Amino acid sequence: MINLSDHPGGVILPVRAQPGARKIRIQGEHAGALKVAVNAPPQDGRANQALVELLRDLLRVKRSQVTLLSGAASRDKKFLIGGLTRRDLEERLRGLLGN
């Protein structure tokens, strides 16, 4: 189960990143976070940018609705997903994870 948190600007989505992967994909759930692999390297914020773009596409939201709140230099990150309720985000994640 992914541990979503309410925020005045939307919902906080914890993400466990795997930069430098061969394939860009959702790997499932890891310790309460969405585990995501991106092929961008973790230098100069490129992996973070790739994560923002991937989350935007997968969650069907605008780029401006996805904000990195914490973890810029860590594999464990927190993204603010604006414009969605917690329930909306849970449903979209269920669709992605096949639950």
C-alpha positions in Angstrom: 0.0 0.0 0.0 1.4 3.4 -1.0 1.3 5.9 1.9 -0.3 8.9 0.5 -0.6 12.1 2.6 -3.0 15.0 2.3 -1.5 18.4 1.7 -3.2 21.8 1.3 -2.0 21.9 -2.4 -3.0 18.3 -3.2 -1.7 14.9 -2.2 1.9 13.8 -1.3 3.1 10.8 -3.2 6.2 9.0 -1.9 8.5 7.6 -4.6 11.4 5.3 -4.5 13.5 6.1 -7.6 15.9 3.9 -9.5 17.9 6.2 -11.8 20.0 4.9 -14.6 17.8 1.9 -15.3 17.6 0.2 -18.7 13.8 0.7 -19.0 11.5 3.4 -17.8 8.7 1.7 -15.8 6.7 1.4 -12.7 8.2 -1.4 -10.6 5.4 -1.6 -8.0 5.4 -0.7 -4.3 8.4 -0.5 -2.1 8.1 0.2 1.7 5.0 2.4 1.2 6.3 4.2 -1.9 5.7 3.9 -5.6 8.9 2.4 -7.0 9.8 3.9 -10.4 12.7 3.3 -12.8 14.0 6.0 -15.1 16.9 5.7 -17.6 18.2 9.2 -16.8 21.4 9.4 -14.7 21.2 11.0 -11.2 23.4 14.0 -12.3 22.4 17.6 -12.6 18.8 16.8 -11.6 18.1 14.8 -14.8 16.6 11.8 -13.0 14.3 14.1 -11.0 13.2 15.8 -14.2 12.6 12.4 -15.8 10.5 11.3 -12.8 8.4 14.5 -13.0 7.7 13.8 -16.7 6.9 10.1 -16.1 4.5 10.9 -13.2 2.8 13.5 -15.3 2.2 11.1 -18.1 1.2 8.1 -15.9 -1.1 10.1 -13.6 -2.6 12.1 -16.6 -1.9 15.5 -15.0 -0.3 18.7 -16.2 3.5 19.2 -15.6 2.7 22.1 -13.3 0.7 19.7 -11.0 3.8 17.6 -10.2 6.3 19.2 -7.8 9.3 17.6 -6.0 8.9 18.5 -2.3 11.9 16.6 -0.9 14.6 14.1 -1.7 16.2 15.8 -4.6 19.5 14.0 -3.9 18.0 10.8 -2.5 16.3 7.7 -4.0 13.4 8.4 -1.6 11.4 11.3 -2.8 8.1 13.0 -2.0 6.1 14.6 -4.9 3.2 16.9 -4.5 0.5 16.0 -7.0 -1.8 19.0 -7.3 -5.3 19.2 -8.5 -6.2 15.6 -7.4 -8.0 14.3 -4.3 -6.5 11.5 -2.4 -9.2 9.2 -3.7 -8.5 10.2 -7.3 -4.8 9.5 -6.9 -5.5 6.2 -5.2 -7.7 5.1 -8.1 -5.1 6.1 -10.7 -2.4 4.3 -8.8 -4.5 1.2 -8.6 -4.9 1.3 -12.3 -1.1 1.6 -12.8 -0.3 -1.2 -10.3 -3.1 -3.5 -11.4 -4.6 -3.7 -7.9 
